[in-house]
């Protein structure tokens, strides 16, 4: 029964999307409630239905193809409002004024051709009936409240002129502008750097305290959930498998799936030999529309390992004083007058068989560095010696011949595979380009063995990328890169777009492959705990320069630079 | 911004010079003798030779080209006793006893056929074409944008399907076919109802021998000319609107509680403007330079009719004049459109 303090009460919420020939259930009976003035977490992996839940509370699901049933009682004032089946005409006045929402992609969530100020004003004028002048004054005050520097400037800025963190602050200012009772935050910090994430989370707590707004915080990140929520609901494929006080759920998870989810997040202060994955804890068997969870027999073994490897110290790639710069301003004749030094004089050595982690926040130049090493960007000055030959002083033809030595795997497995090419074909194409293996039969043989190596089946070769999940696609990308027998593999945020459980599978795979093949890895990431698991040595980048470098253990346990310390402390603690 | 415009203008000049050189080379290299053409068959060799000399056709091609560019250039240094000076309209500054510095309008020479200055001939035709092009593009833009928005908003309904089928047909029909079709239906079969003429220009001579403006002669050419742009603009608007309706900012706008009208007309349309502007400006530029087929079908005496007639008569100065005007219009419209982009989309900044 709903008590008086409960702002939102969801009972047996079922949502399904109709396609031409079938109905796909997304929520299969969800129950939870949000007490007034609390921050409640909703955690799950992609496809679990957590975002759909959020959108349904705002009435933002596409009406034409959505089947929705159950009950959502929302009590902003004295009388509860039934949100399920509420006609659009009555729902619209609630949106923004009683329930508001912030989203994951800060860069695309604001209209690019309207000023930030206008976009907030517009809402205040609509719901609070302020005139232009009052609205502006109100907006400027809100901007100051959410900690935006120089509100007047932000007011007149377009979204592309301010940073992602600032946009998310504008979004928050917008969301709280009309004093809503409920704020739905759908992965609001996922696309942000950890240091900025920390500040945004603080802001959300602050807002709750100041205005008494209840927040439904949707996230895949247990660390963030632990930091900010008082209650949590764990979701798997459209059902809540466990819910309760955040602390007790995360410290003593009862449900097997929760246990698996918690275990597979890479730890920060010790280093397991392998990362546990969800399937180490639970066998999930589809049973009609529902799922049965059974414990697996396997034990999640966690051996500690030190980062110093026994690998011999043979340098394989040595980069000296690399500078990559982009023109930011040009004069009348088109020659640049000022430059952005994305990579500003970087030197490092990569040894045979080791993994070098390159960590930094967005915009620090870490991706540019990786792309330059595979000739996707042009270096300005500097050398990169591979076998005593400078990669940057090679002729195009010579480079092409040697390109197979260094391969790269990108962040987004969805856009880095050609959607019109079967994956077997995609894996064989680079081999063909480089003239490896004499004929098609041999290439096919190699391709099949690669699929096996990355844990895919031979029949997968004839399928198209859209038939695979994100984790499988990243495996395909890995297989494609390995087809050329590279000596160095660059992973540019290669696990950042994946769910934690899938992320640990891919990280385990990379580690196994490295041991088997003696690969040298350059692992570019923003995530310290990923680096801790995979890297032997770490270089911390800031504004195009390496500020600190050393063995992974030393960097994580005894960071010397203030910036490195900030990076580590900003990670939500929860273990 | 200003620097950008200046640089664009400089490029524009280069383009104009290149076009002038290319077109005049092609024309002069062809085996027809304009001097001979201007007299017909009865003239004797001596007269033709004299004419050829007068037109400068006896000179080698590069020299002819240089002379042409000299006449075209707005500033020039020239001998004081050069007879060409009489044809220039501008200001002269004496430099020395023999040389003079002239700032002038580009001199497009005289028609081989009528002997009238080309500038004068163009001056009569250009306003007619401009009015026609402007009315067509106005009609096409209004109708196209409205239909495009409608079919995007009513995505997946019969309205969208009808709009798409009609616009595909409209785009596939060549303008001379639609022009003839409209002429037959509205100015012949339905003539008693519509009162429209089969052919006619905006400026006509009435029974009293006075020049009058016949606005109704504009109707059929405008519609015939506007049909293809309407189709294109409809489709461009629809796809740009649909693309933008998928964007996360639309979801944000809905979450703010804005009405779908505000979202469509303010948020989405403003974002969809750039491809639409590109489409409209491209069509406007090509319409301004003369709708050859449509003008000829209706005998609407604009740039199109003049150019085609000049081509048939090998009236080289008129052809060149028309081509250069076309070129200038393209350059000018392109610069204006670039500036317009930066107004509709703040992310575009020229420096």
HADDOCK unambig.tbl for C-alpha pairs under 7 A between the chains (distance, minus, plus):
assign (segid A and resid 58 and name CA) (segid B and resid 255 and name CA) 6.80 0.50 0.50
assign (segid A and resid 92 and name CA) (segid B and resid 257 and name CA) 5.05 0.50 0.50
assign (segid A and resid 93 and name CA) (segid B and resid 257 and name CA) 6.04 0.50 0.50
assign (segid A and resid 95 and name CA) (segid B and resid 255 and name CA) 5.63 0.50 0.50
assign (segid A and resid 95 and name CA) (segid B and resid 256 and name CA) 5.72 0.50 0.50
assign (segid A and resid 95 and name CA) (segid B and resid 257 and name CA) 4.60 0.50 0.50
assign (segid A and resid 96 and name CA) (segid B and resid 255 and name CA) 6.07 0.50 0.50
assign (segid A and resid 96 and name CA) (segid B and resid 256 and name CA) 4.32 0.50 0.50
assign (segid A and resid 96 and name CA) (segid B and resid 257 and name CA) 5.34 0.50 0.50
assign (segid A and resid 100 and name CA) (segid B and resid 255 and name CA) 6.34 0.50 0.50
assign (segid A and resid 100 and name CA) (segid B and resid 256 and name CA) 6.81 0.50 0.50
assign (segid A and resid 101 and name CA) (segid B and resid 255 and name CA) 6.36 0.50 0.50
assign (segid A and resid 108 and name CA) (segid B and resid 248 and name CA) 5.81 0.50 0.50
assign (segid A and resid 108 and name CA) (segid B and resid 249 and name CA) 5.95 0.50 0.50
assign (segid A and resid 109 and name CA) (segid B and resid 248 and name CA) 5.02 0.50 0.50
assign (segid A and resid 109 and name CA) (segid B and resid 249 and name CA) 4.21 0.50 0.50
assign (segid A and resid 109 and name CA) (segid B and resid 252 and name CA) 6.09 0.50 0.50
assign (segid A and resid 110 and name CA) (segid B and resid 249 and name CA) 4.88 0.50 0.50
assign (segid A and resid 111 and name CA) (segid B and resid 249 and name CA) 5.23 0.50 0.50
assign (segid A and resid 111 and name CA) (segid B and resid 267 and name CA) 6.88 0.50 0.50
assign (segid A and resid 113 and name CA) (segid B and resid 271 and name CA) 6.45 0.50 0.50
assign (segid A and resid 113 and name CA) (segid B and resid 345 and name CA) 5.64 0.50 0.50
assign (segid A and resid 113 and name CA) (segid B and resid 346 and name CA) 5.94 0.50 0.50
assign (segid A and resid 123 and name CA) (segid B and resid 256 and name CA) 6.32 0.50 0.50
assign (segid A and resid 160 and name CA) (segid B and resid 347 and name CA) 6.96 0.50 0.50
assign (segid A and resid 332 and name CA) (segid B and resid 3 and name CA) 6.60 0.50 0.50
